[in-house]
Amino acid sequence: MINKKRILLIDNSLYTTGSIHSTLQTTVQLKDRYEFIYILPAKSKIFQLVEGHGFEVLGLPMLEISKSYKVLLYLPMLLLNTFRLLRIIRKKQIDVIHVNDIYNMLGVSVKLFGPGLKVVYYVRLLKTSYIREMYPVFAELIGWFADHIICVSAAVQRDIGNPKQSQVVYTTFVNERLRVWDGLRDPGKIDILYLGNYMQGKGQQWAVYALAKVLRVYPHAHLTFAGGSNNSAHEGFKNWLKSLAAELDIDSSISFNDPTDKVEKEMKNSDVILNLSESESFSMVCLEAISYGVPLVASDCGGPAEITDNGRQALLVANKDAEAAAEALISIIKDPETARRRAAGAKIFAREKFNPGQAKRILENIYG
């Protein structure tokens, strides 16, 4: 029996996101060589998801830095969780600590008390994300203490200051399972799909404004949102989007759906994928779209530029610019053949640049 190295993977995810799906995909690919044990927040809703992939999952009462009064408890909780982790590390004979993301200081604190442990940080956020005020502090700390820093994109690597122990490891993609996307069925009745949880920063409001402009020219266009509303703030944002659609008198042209676990099917049943996030260090949605060979319109907000080869493999529009997004969608409707050719070329590009074998080799070298 092979004695596998044990990796303790610490993730703050409370809900299902593209980030956790990406992490699971990567660890599944490495299961033959390493044994992964996940540490999640005690109140996380994804225990079953992670366990369903065959991983052991443990919970900790993690507390993120926020504007809430609970921030006063952050340092005591961090110290308490550090000692809990050290016990787990000894009991499980952990070889490597892998931490997602930059704001999770458990890797730094564990390194302080156990300097011999190898600590790897996987950074997925840009400095323009919701932690922008604390970003430089977190970047400095992991630069001091992490043995390796994996960046999800070159944009992230630049934002953290390009420390010497950092390198870019792109999220990879598993091969498609369904039929090949075969072009716009009826451009005049274009079906637009927008995948993403209903939350500030994901940019759904720009899609609503863009659709209003498209409908003036092509009144049979339809936009479908598919995503989760995991708390009261998300639900409030979703309701505001519905109100905005009603105010613009386009609510009959928009569907507000729940999240889907059939991403490939939904994408290939659509004519174009739209993603107008305001800050994305990467974007699994964009990668999936071009990997499936479906036309993509995305905002130039960080990661999508790298994924689309600076707009050569998709239509990249200015951030927070509904007018530009509408023009891009209209150009696809007017010239569907060019959109089809671009999408076919993007599929080849994605398979070459985001090759699973290359990422696996890099991670094996990091883990040792």
Residue, then its C-alpha position, 0 to 999 in steps of 0.5 A: m500500500i502506497n503511503k500518501k502524503r496528507i494535505l489539510l485543505i482549509d476553505n471558508s466556503l459556506y455555500t456552493t460556488g465555482s471556487i469550491h467546484s474548482t477545488l474539488q475538481t483539482t483534488v479529485q485529480l490528485k487523489d491517487r497520490y495524496e490524501f486530502i482532508y477538508i476543513l470547512p466552517a462549522k456552519s458550511k452548507i457544503f459538507q455533503l458535497v465535499e464528502g460526496h467526492g470521497f473526502e473526509v471533512l472536519g468543521l471549525p467555527m471560523l470567523e471572517i473579518s467583517k464590519s460586524y461587531k463580531v470582528l472583536l472576536y476574530l483574534p481570540m477565535l483565530l488563536l483558538n482555531t489555531f490550537r484546534l488545527l495543531r491537534i488535528i495536524r498531529k492526530k492526522q499526521i498532516d504533511v502540508i497545509h493548503v489554505n483557500d484564500i488570501y483572507n484566511m489567516l489560519g495558515v499564517s498562525v499555524k506556521l507561527f506555532g509550527p514553522g516546520l510545516k509546509v504552508v501553501y496559499y491558494v489566492r483567488l481574489l483581486k485587490t478590487s474584491y470586497i476585502r480591498e481595505m485589508y488586501p495589502v495586509f493579508a498579501e504581506l502576511i502570506g508573503w512572509f509566512a507561506d512556503h508557496i503561493i498559488c495564484v489563480s491568474a496572473a492578475v492575482q499574482r500582480d495584485i499580491g506583489n509577485p512574491k518570489q514563492s508565487q506562481v500561476v496555476y490555472t484552474t483546469f477543465v474536465n472534458e465535455r460529456l454532451r453533444v457539441w454546441d452547434g450554433l445559434r438556432d434562431p438569432g432573432k430569438i437569442d437565448i442569453l444565459y447568466l450563471g452566478n449567485y445573486m449578490q452584489g458584484k456579480g454584475q446581474q444589474w448590468a445584464v438587465y440594463a443591456l437586455a433592455k437595449v437589445l430588446r429595442v432592436y430584437p424584441h424576442a431576446h430572452l435572458t435567463f439568470a441561474g444562481g443561488s440566493n444563500n442569505s437575506a442580502h442575496e435574496g434582497f439583491k435578487n428582488w431588487l433585480k426583479s424590481l429593476a426589470a419591472e421598472l424597465d418593463i422587460d420582466s417578461s423577457i427575464s427568467f430568475n432561476d435557481p442554481t443548476d447542476k447541469v451547467e454543460k446542458e444549460m450552456k449548450n442549450s443557450d445561444v450566448i453566455l453573458n458574464l458581467s462581474e465587476s471583479e473576477s480573479f478568474s471565472m469558472v463560468c467563462l472557462e466553461a463557456i469557451s471550453y464548451g465552444v459557446p459564444l461568450v460576452a464577458s466584462d474586462c474585470g480581471g481574470p476573463a481577459e486572461i481566459t479569453d486571450n484578451g478578448r480574442q476568444a470571446l467578446l470582452v467589454a468594458n467593466k460596468d458598461a451595459e451599452a458595450a454589453a448590449e452592442a456585443l450581444i447585438s453583434i452576435i445576433k447580426d453575425p452568428e457565423t462569426a460568433r460560431r467560428r470564434a467559439a469553435g476557436a476558443k474551444i481549441f484555445a481553452r483545451e491547450k491553455f487550461n490543460p489538466g495535466q500541466a496543473k497537476r504536475i505543478l501541484e505535485n511539485i509544490y506538495g512534494 
